[in-house]
Amino acid sequence: MEENIARVLVETTVQKALREMKDFPERGIRNLIDMGVEFSGGRFQQYFFGIAQSMLQNEESAYYQLIRDVVQYVDLDKIKRFGVNLGYNSCTVGAKEIRTMEALENFDIPWSLGFFMHSQSALTQEKRYHNVIEQGMKFSAGRLM
């Protein structure tokens, strides 16, 4: 229940910030990042938002043009969903679940995986890639096989 309330608060805050960013994208993104710094608790979260703050100190940063383009051309609901999934589900709820599962299963769980997709190897390794993805999805649902 507590996580649901937190999620609703996060979604509401992000939605309000995105609406404000339509008119003032530079100020809006700085405010959103500042809120992230204020409310983040984990070491990774602090690090992530600290980097974002430092990148936005440069008024000529290409990120400002990117922000302007995103809020002008992308559906705000899609931006909100992406942001909440990345920021709240991954960094907060997901990180907590990963730490719990690591303790229960007594092994490290990677935050992410990277695959080198060369055109020839992609064809021969397709089943292996699908298998890794399926294992991750089952594991994240709490059904480690």
C-alpha positions, 0 to 999 in steps of 0.5 A, a space after each residue: 500500500 505504501 509503495 502505491 501511494 509513493 508511486 501515485 505521488 511520483 506520477 503526479 509530480 512528474 505529470 505536473 512537471 512535464 506540463 510546466 516543461 511545455 512552456 519553460 523546458 529549461 527551468 522544468 527539467 532543472 526543477 525535476 532533477 532537483 526534486 530527484 536529488 532531494 528525494 533520492 535515497 540510494 547511492 546510485 540515485 544520488 550519483 545519477 541525479 548529480 551527473 544530470 545536475 552538472 550536465 545542465 549547469 551549462 546553458 549551451 548544453 545539447 540536452 536542453 535542445 533535446 528536452 525542448 524537442 521531447 516535450 514538443 514532439 512526444 506524447 507526455 503520457 509516454 514520457 511520464 510512463 518512461 520516466 516513472 518506469 526508469 526512475 521509480 520502478 527501476 531505481 527504487 522498487 526494482 533495486 529493492 527487489 534485486 537486493 532482496 533476491 540477491 540475499 535470498 539466492 546468494 548470488 549477484 544479479 546484474 542491473 543490465 546486460 549487453 549483447 554484441 549483435 553482429 549480423 552473423 552472430 545474431 542469427 546463430 545466437 538468437 535462441 540464446 538471446 531469447 533464453 536470457 531474456 525469458 530467464 530474466 523475465 521469469 526471475 523478475 516475476 519471482 519464479 527463478 527456474 
